[in-house]
Amino acid sequence: LARSNIARPYIKFDLLRPSGKQALECAGIAKSYDGGAPVIAGFGVQLPRGEKVAILGRNGSGKTTLLRSLLEDNFRTAGDLRWGHEVKIGYFPQDFRAFLDAHATPSMTACEWLAQWDAAASQEELRGLLGQMLFRKDEGDKRTAVLSGGEAARLMFCKLMLEKPNLLAMDEPTNHLDLESINALNVALQRYQGTVLLVSHDYDLVDEVATRISRVATGAVADFRGVYAIIPTPSKPGAERWDAVDTVDLDETARVINKLIADGVHGLIVLGTTGECATLTPSEYQSFVACVLETVKKRIPTFI
């Protein structure tokens, strides 16, 4: 095979030092806006060092709200939270562009923006990180104001690699990445020795990285720890995206689920109609969900 000429970034998240055994303990976390109904209510968790939690839910369910409620003391409405010994957080916000701009001057270059996060870092180290993330030669001298969405995201990853946190909190980090960058992030998170809080709609990334699932729905958070499988909404012929179920045949759906349970799966994540592969009518989707629930019959947790 001919060698590919596609440029691939290299992401490697190192730890300056590990955190304590318990990275996070919290209870009663709640958030409401302007006195309205709580978006998050009564959330509590004990998060051991090295756990990699995927925060899932439909659009608008409160995933970002949950993450911010954990990270920002002045954001949550109620709750007790304690970070573990020497926890150092690296944060990739969903609106990373606003974060980047808030910490930049109009004339600031990418290299100058990166340098502010570690005053001891040498130009060689800074340029090396930029090179890993495909900022070639003088591209590190581009003004942050003219960076594309993908370039700004890659600069954020440079920041995280420079800081060497032992807990990564990432909110939809793949939104502006190309396939090569998504693959590099996937590998980096799998190899990362620290703790991860990950909000993502990229179910391949979730499937390969997460050791634990927190699903947000109607103000509540269901926490699941164990072996799980992602069951996509089946696609009609010609629209297949996932390989676990690719038919609207409900008997086949039941067979797939029973085999997963027999193989030791402890939980199911069922992608809803907002999934990228969903092509069913509402009635077809309802039949699919009914089939899943009838097959499982509460033997294992099922998140729909």
Salt bridges, closest charged atoms under 4 A:
ASP14 OD1 - LYS12 NZ 2.45
GLU25 OE2 - ARG82 NH2 2.71
GLU51 OE2 - ARG212 NH1 3.26
GLU51 OE2 - ARG225 NE 3.04
GLU72 OE2 - ARG68 NE 2.93
ASP73 OD1 - ARG76 NH2 2.84
GLU86 OE1 - ARG17 NE 3.18
GLU86 OE2 - HIS85 NE2 3.50
ASP101 OD1 - ARG97 NH2 3.41
GLU125 OE2 - LYS164 NZ 3.84
ASP141 OD1 - ARG127 NH2 2.76
GLU151 OE2 - LYS142 NZ 2.84
GLU163 OE1 - LYS159 NZ 2.95
GLU172 OE2 - HIS201 ND1 2.70
ASP204 OD2 - ARG241 NH2 3.11
ASP223 OD2 - ARG212 NH2 2.75
GLU252 OE2 - ARG255 NH2 2.72
ASP263 OD2 - LYS259 NZ 2.87
GLU276 OE1 - ARG241 NE 3.19
GLU284 OE1 - LYS236 NZ 3.42
GLU294 OE2 - LYS297 NZ 3.25
